[in-house]
């Protein structure tokens, strides 16, 4: 279940949207920006963390419904690799928590939304005791719609807000327009909703906006990075060794590329280069305090330019597919067609492309390269934020509306191995899927109706489970566990931060500049000049702001 918007070169917004939905469907999530501040009467800038945040959180009660075969380790997702006995699925919502009172939900959607009253929506409403009217909006332009709705006087009862849309006025509107859920969820109150109680506390902490618990989070594995997938079947056939340094990668790439045979080593490797060179992520997670006690942003790291220069060398050497350079077409299709042999993408695509090609290309084998340090040593990786997407309830909603919205979220957060999770992910047996050899397989109706709606409301702790390809789930978890051993948390880890609005677009120029530079359309001096401009036009002042913020709230690492 991935958005059907294809792109080649990395675009932060489209990539994160793709990642979020793909991962929501099969694993968990991928983190990014968030927002938080003081009380409603105070400035909405800043963050709430430490003891102040702890008082607002729901009590954590781990789920015991289905024990994973591979428990979470080093910040990884959990993994389920055994066969699921569909006849013996557990129940995580023993009684309907909804009263059937109608309410409206606005959420991003990638693809063609199902029709109102479809079999999938009807079955979920019946099971959860809800009556939802879905106001699905195009995920690719969701920010525009979200901004307009939040600026209006007519806000749906429940709104899904992705982290990458929390910029400018939208970030402040979250505090102004959505209610404090503390009276319903803080402390032991959450025990009425056991699936919500099982969401990790770090993820809930990311749901604090404006000094109050407002967002129901979609948890994410923190050992979560862009993954360099490679065509193991072709590597084995050609006798290639998997590179373990950037120099080895370049040497291999030149050997593997043959324009005459229409085979190129890779697509745009910028996303993996950040990890190889130890560059922090973008947004608020890109700040960290160094040994000198001063916060620095990612573009100030020496490794930032080093990573970009290496990617540019790949383009200059002609080892990157021409369509990736032009940022056209679908890099994933080029990968499965064998036109590129390495594709850095979200880890959910490991399963997605394996399942897609199982019948037409059974010899295809996908593996993931372990991330390496540029010099061949251990990588320096930075933890992702523990939540990425939130569902929020509008201020002024009735008590009955709130309870029905929470009932829907609790149902959506059902853990793997339950009847509720099965219904959310696959729909109704015989209507949306059939069972073959103990594995549920969606039919055409399932593929058109059981899409990214209910999965956006909430989610259990991050996990991988692919009944048809359990070995892929195992390898995904093990990759995250291995890489997680090299992970550190930045000073802004786990903190929901709203930067002052005057700095909201300060770093927005860098994404396009990075795209242009690695493709040879800009000079290194252009990037260096942009960094200098960033500092003089507000970056240095923002640094001071972060210093005060962290001094006040404590560091996240």
Secondary structure as UniProt FT lines:
FT   HELIX           12..26
FT   TURN            40..41
FT   HELIX           50..54
FT   TURN            55..56
FT   TURN            74..75
FT   STRAND          78..80
FT   HELIX           86..88
FT   STRAND          102..109
FT   TURN            116..117
FT   HELIX           119..128
FT   STRAND          131..138
FT   HELIX           139..141
FT   HELIX           142..150
FT   STRAND          158..162
FT   HELIX           163..165
FT   HELIX           168..177
FT   HELIX           182..185
FT   HELIX           188..192
FT   HELIX           194..197
FT   HELIX           201..205
FT   TURN            206..207
FT   STRAND          208..209
FT   TURN            210..211
FT   STRAND          212..213
FT   STRAND          216..219
FT   STRAND          227..231
FT   HELIX           232..238
FT   HELIX           246..256
FT   HELIX           259..261
FT   STRAND          263..266
FT   HELIX           270..277
FT   HELIX           283..286
FT   STRAND          288..289
FT   TURN            291..292
FT   STRAND          295..296
FT   HELIX           298..300
FT   HELIX           302..316
FT   TURN            317..318
FT   HELIX           322..326
FT   HELIX           331..336
FT   TURN            337..338
FT   STRAND          340..345
FT   HELIX           348..357
FT   TURN            358..360
FT   TURN            362..363
FT   STRAND          366..368
FT   TURN            374..375
FT   STRAND          381..382
FT   STRAND          387..394
FT   TURN            395..396
FT   HELIX           399..412
FT   TURN            416..417
FT   HELIX           419..426
FT   TURN            430..432
FT   STRAND          433..436
FT   TURN            437..438
FT   STRAND          439..442
FT   HELIX           444..449
FT   HELIX           454..456
FT   STRAND          463..465
FT   TURN            467..468
FT   HELIX           470..484
FT   TURN            485..486
FT   STRAND          487..488
FT   TURN            491..494
FT   HELIX           501..503
FT   TURN            504..508
FT   HELIX           509..518
FT   TURN            519..520
FT   HELIX           524..534
FT   HELIX           535..539
FT   HELIX           540..553
//
